[in-house]
Amino acid sequence: MRWAAEHYGRAVVVGVVLLSLLGATAVALWCPAAWSVGAVLAAGVAWWLVNGPVEGAVLVELAPGRGVTVADLLVPPLAAVAAAAWLRARRRAAAHGLGRPAGAGRPSR
């Protein structure tokens, strides 16, 4: 029984982190902003830390016992999609004159 609790506990953590990564990417597409790209990157780091049980085959061995696995390849495309959505939204806003005013955020002298 103890093994089952430990095994399913890890599975739940992996599932929650995977859902947070996918959810953060969906939020980044729906509301492209720097903070949403940061959320995708944070969830991506968490994914790299917990994806051990679902890693799959080692694609590139970097050192004995270390390498890039199939599960590791999930984060870069999602981060790129989130960053591309944010950059596209910034370009659109700048093209329509909706960007921040030149002096916004700077204290006046």
N, C-alpha and C positions, 0 to 999 in steps of 0.2 A: 504494500500500500504506500509506503514511504517513497519508493521509486516512482510510482505513478504520480504522486503529488509533485515531485521535483520535475518530472518529465513534462507534465501538462502545464506546470507553472512556467517553464521556459517557453513552451509553445504559445502560451498566452502572451508573454512578453514580446516574442517575435511577431505575433499577429498584431498586437497593438502598435508596435513600432512601424510595421509595414503599412498599416492603415493610416498612421499619422503621416508617413511619407507621402502616400498617395493623396491623402486629404489636403496636406499642405500644398501639393502641386496643383490640385483642383482650385484651391483658394487663390494661388498665385496666378492662375489663368483667369479666374473670375474677377479678381481685384489685384491687378498687377502693380506692385509697389516694392520698394526695397525691403521692407520688413517681411513681405511674403516670400521673397527670394531667400532671405535669411532663415525663415522658418523651414524652407525646403532643405537648405544646407544643414541646418541643425538636425532635422529628422534624418538626413542622409548620413551624418556622422553617427547618430544613434543606430541606424541600420547597420553600418559597418561594424559597430561594436557588438551587436547581438545576433547577427545573421549566421552564426556558426552552425546551428542545426539544419539549415537549408542551403548551405553553400554550394553544393554541387561539385562538378569537376573542376580541377585546377587547370586553368587555361595557360597561364604563364607562371613558371616557378621563378621567384625572385631570390630565394635562399632556401636551404634545406628546411622543409616544413612550412614555408611561407610562399604565398603566391597570390595571383589574381584569380578569383573563382567566378563562376557564372553569376552568383548572387551579388557580387561586388559591382557588376556591370549595370545594375538597376539605377544607381544614384546619378552618374554623369548625364544620361539623357534627360532625366527629370529635372535636374538642376539647369541644364541648358534650355529646356523648354520654358521654365519659369523665368530665367534671365532674359530670354528672347521676348517673352510677353511683356516684361517690364520695360525693356528698351523700346519695343514697338509702341507701347503706351506713351512713353516719354517723347518719342519722335512725333507721334500724332498730336500730342498736346502742344508741342513747340510749333508744329506746322499750322495749327489753328489759333496760335497766340494765347493758349491757355496755360502756358508755363508760369512758373513763379516769377514775380517781378524781379528786376535786376538786384535791388537792394534788400529783398526779403530775407529775414533771418539775421541781418547784420545790425548791430546797434548804431544808432545815429550819434554823431559827434557834436 
